[in-house]
Amino acid sequence: MTPVPDDTLLDDVVRLGEADSEGLLRAAAMAGAQVRATTEAAQEAGIDRLAGTRPRAVVLVTRPGLGPAVSHLLAALLSPACPVPLVVTDQVPGWVGPLDVVIAHTDDPGDVVLAETIDRAGRFGAGIVLTAPEEGPVAAAAAGKAVLIAPRIAVRPGFGFAKALTSGLLALRAIDLLKVDTANLADELDREAERSHPQHESFVNPAKTLALRLAEHTPLLWGLDHVATAVGRHAAQVLATHTGIVSDVAGYPQAMSRTALHRAAVRATSGRDIFADPDDFDGAESAPPRVLLLAVRSQPGDPARRLAAETLPGADVLAPAEEITADEPTNAAVLALRFELAALYLGLAAGTTGGSGRYAPVTA
């Protein structure tokens, strides 16, 4: 069972700082700096040499950690109008050749599977953009064959989402498949980090507010568009990493097919019984659901969003486009950062992450 968070810690800056002895909040808040550093590193690594080519296919490699969420987000940003096939896979397929582009990320310099797949793609002449540490088997496999974007800002594993996403966005921009303003992306991530700074109290701090909404609940992260659903994957990853909370992630049309869970969501958001306990939920061992409808793309008159609003009137709606003016990659990254900071706040309050939480690690 997930530890109960001490929500008073969130607005006690001194205690919060003591709980975050490893500087996790600061690491997450460096997302904007990661974007700038990655943009510079990519230029120096020669990412522009991919320009002017239209690939036969784009292969997005998903290795453990951030790879799956980043790859699915890049694919969602390109869909449905991408003029070339997209392949999301954990290994480069055997048919890859000189007309294809491979995009991959890892925090593990010793990922043998990735090293082998990068070596194979290089031998077959594919264009490769790889974000990885500059030492180890993965970097060695990429030497002379790939645009290797090594991190310039030291961040612990699991905190490089902005770096991995930026590398992928720059690769897709170089081959003229996606437009993105990385300078504005970095600025908006800085602004999101400032809005969610530990010194700001919960009622004006979007990440703390989100953390309190998620506390002692089962998050249902239901996307109203493909990009938002992909961000939900990252949200589920960081919540599992820092809080132990298990989340459900799905596009809303798919969520409707999960009939028992959808019925529970309708009950939780209907508000029809004014005397009912909002945290009352069938099943003594189950945390009540918290429905979060995620939206990144601005789609006026979208039927999925209209249906969700009618069916789940009390659901929380997280739509960055209603708060900032930016392109889709930036809106997606801002929402991802908010979830990352919320997961950290919740994990610090519950003692499930950080160096001085109330719950010590289990030892044998």
LINQUI-V113771 format. One record per backbone hydrogen bond with DSSP energy under -1.0 kcal/mol. NH is the residue of the N-H (numbers start at 0). CO is the residue of the C=O. If there is no record, write none. Layout:
NH_CO ; NH_CO
This chain:
5_348 ; 6_4 ; 8_5 ; 11_8 ; 15_11 ; 16_12 ; 17_13 ; 18_14 ; 19_15 ; 20_18 ; 22_19 ; 26_22 ; 27_23 ; 28_24 ; 30_27 ; 33_29 ; 34_30 ; 35_31 ; 36_32 ; 37_33 ; 38_34 ; 39_35 ; 40_36 ; 41_37 ; 42_38 ; 43_39 ; 44_40 ; 46_41 ; 48_45 ; 49_46 ; 50_47 ; 52_49 ; 55_98 ; 57_84 ; 58_100 ; 59_86 ; 60_102 ; 61_88 ; 69_65 ; 70_66 ; 71_67 ; 72_68 ; 73_69 ; 74_70 ; 75_71 ; 76_72 ; 77_73 ; 78_74 ; 86_57 ; 88_59 ; 95_92 ; 99_96 ; 100_56 ; 101_126 ; 102_58 ; 103_128 ; 105_130 ; 110_107 ; 111_109 ; 114_110 ; 115_111 ; 116_112 ; 117_113 ; 118_114 ; 119_115 ; 120_116 ; 121_117 ; 122_118 ; 123_119 ; 124_121 ; 125_120 ; 126_99 ; 128_101 ; 129_146 ; 130_103 ; 137_108 ; 139_135 ; 140_136 ; 141_137 ; 142_138 ; 144_141 ; 145_141 ; 146_127 ; 147_145 ; 148_129 ; 158_155 ; 163_159 ; 164_160 ; 165_161 ; 166_162 ; 167_163 ; 168_164 ; 169_165 ; 170_166 ; 171_167 ; 172_168 ; 173_169 ; 174_170 ; 175_172 ; 176_171 ; 184_180 ; 185_181 ; 186_182 ; 187_183 ; 188_184 ; 189_185 ; 190_186 ; 191_187 ; 192_188 ; 193_189 ; 194_190 ; 195_191 ; 196_193 ; 199_196 ; 203_200 ; 208_204 ; 209_205 ; 210_206 ; 211_207 ; 212_208 ; 213_209 ; 214_210 ; 216_213 ; 217_287 ; 219_289 ; 220_247 ; 221_219 ; 221_291 ; 222_249 ; 223_293 ; 228_224 ; 229_225 ; 230_226 ; 231_227 ; 232_228 ; 233_229 ; 234_230 ; 235_231 ; 236_232 ; 237_233 ; 238_234 ; 239_235 ; 240_236 ; 241_237 ; 242_238 ; 243_238 ; 247_218 ; 249_220 ; 251_222 ; 254_250 ; 255_251 ; 256_253 ; 257_254 ; 258_256 ; 261_257 ; 262_258 ; 263_259 ; 264_260 ; 265_261 ; 266_262 ; 267_263 ; 268_264 ; 269_265 ; 275_272 ; 279_276 ; 285_282 ; 289_217 ; 291_219 ; 292_315 ; 293_221 ; 294_317 ; 301_298 ; 305_301 ; 306_302 ; 307_303 ; 308_304 ; 309_305 ; 310_306 ; 311_307 ; 314_311 ; 315_290 ; 317_292 ; 321_318 ; 322_319 ; 323_319 ; 330_326 ; 331_327 ; 332_328 ; 333_329 ; 334_330 ; 335_331 ; 336_332 ; 337_333 ; 338_334 ; 339_335 ; 340_336 ; 341_337 ; 342_338 ; 343_339 ; 344_340 ; 345_341 ; 346_342 ; 347_343 ; 348_344 ; 349_345 ; 350_346 ; 351_346 ; 352_346 ; 355_18
